[in-house]
Amino acid sequence: MTVSASSSSSASPHRPFVPLSKAKIRRIVFSSSVGNALEWFDFLVYGFFATIIAKQFFPMQDEWLSTLLAIATFGISFLMRPLGAVVLGVYGDRKGRKAALTLAIALMMIGTFTMAVMPPFSSIGVAAPVLVLLARLVQGFAVGGEFGSATAFMVEHSPSQRGYYASWQFASQGLAAITAAAFGSLLTGWLPAEHLNSWGWRVPFVFGLLIGPVGYYIRSHLDETPEFVAMREQREAAGAHKAADETKDASFASQWVNLLLAIGIVAQSTVGVYVLQLYMPLYAVKQLHMAAAASFGVVVLNGGMQFIFSPLMGALSDRIGRIRIMLTTSVLMGVLIYPMFAWLQSHPTIGWLLALQGVAGIFKAAYSGPMPALMSEIFPTQVRSTGLSIAYSLGVTLFGGFAPTIVETFIHLTGDKLAPSYYVLLAAVLSGVSLAIVAVRMRRGRLAQARVQPA
């Protein structure tokens, strides 16, 4: 079995791709990435204000245990991602990318709304943490199908610029990180502790709630991708029963190796977010004893690097190849991450933290910018949304969702403050091996395809 070779083909020999206007390109990019941006903004804000949320909804005598419960609730939501990936992924492959995207952002708004208005434990007792958990579960379900449907929507509009289009998935994450960190820094620096703890931490969730309806409106007024439309016409011509059987075979019989490889590829990207972005403000305050407001600034730098360089790396991957860029980044990350954390541990200053975050942000962009396009090329069109959603959701759940909890617990039990570097190193090795295997399989697929071509 080889990696799908159909990804570079056009939608149909009778339906050529029509060049898109700049206005339509902007609508496609914004509508596809706004859900991803809203997702990461919501999760980053939750992580940044985890200590306050812990006091509001998970009050315990042991402050560490209270914080751990809040972080664990954040992680538990990731258990819903695979379910959301299956349900919304299959829905997107059967009903269309547009339909799945519209449903996903509507569900996301429910989770964000709940966090914005939820009364604290002191007002409604145990119902508060239970409802917060339910809100995170709904959010996790929605996000599970978001990545696959949004990525498929982007890449199926432009076969020749898949890398650039899909890179906006992670450029939007960078923008979300900048916005979330800006809120964290401003609110922490300007509001008195009493106001921040009572209502100030809710302000970012209200802001996120205002963005959601805009994304919903734009998504509901977009056209379906030409590649999906062509596939749907072929299904109707072949017969619904046959098409369903083919989709089932592609999803569960012939794609499991590609699914495992895609999960491995996600590891480095998701750890880069959840350890080097989400967890770093908490790490800077608790382990390096820096001011909370200053620690948020490093996330702005990391997010800025990601926002600027992800589209550049995605476009570059359209020219020189995705695996070449990503594998080089995996090697560099594996070699440099431990020395960078060791130096930061010996020199715990804001300057060195900024340096680490700047390098990590560039590495994150270089790896994640080309990643969605590469993943989309692993799966054929008829199961692309499902394959992308499941692979990404499982990868994020396994390597990202509980990463802050694992790292924080490891530091608490061992006292080793270099724990984040170990986790990032493990992810870089796993992703590097996965990329190497994909490269070999793609090469074999091209050679096999060349042998059957007529002279």
Secondary structure, DSSP 4 states (H G I P E B T S, - for coil): ----SGGGS-SBTTBPPPPPPHHHHHHHHHHHHHHHHHHHHHHHHHHHTHHHHHHHHS--SSHHHHHHHHHHHHHHGGGGHHHHHHHHHHHHHHH-HHHHHHHHHHHHHHHHHHHHH---HHHHTTHHHHHHHHHHHHHHHHHHHHHHHHHHHHHTT-GGGHHHHHHHHHHHHHHHHHHHHHHHHHHHHHS-HHHHHHTGGGHHHHHHHHHHHHHHHHHHTPPPPHHHHHHHHHHHHH-HHHHHHHHHIIIIIS-HHHHHHHHHHHHHHHHHHIIIIISHHHHHHHTS---HHHHHHHHHHHHHHHHHHHHHHHHHHHHH-HHHHHHHHHHHHHHHHHHHHHHHHHS--HHHHHHHHHHHHHHHHHHHTTHHHHHHHHS-GGGHHHHHHHHHHHHHIIIIITHHHHHHHHHHHH--TTHHHHHHHHHHHHHHHHHHHHHHHHHHHHHHHHHHS--
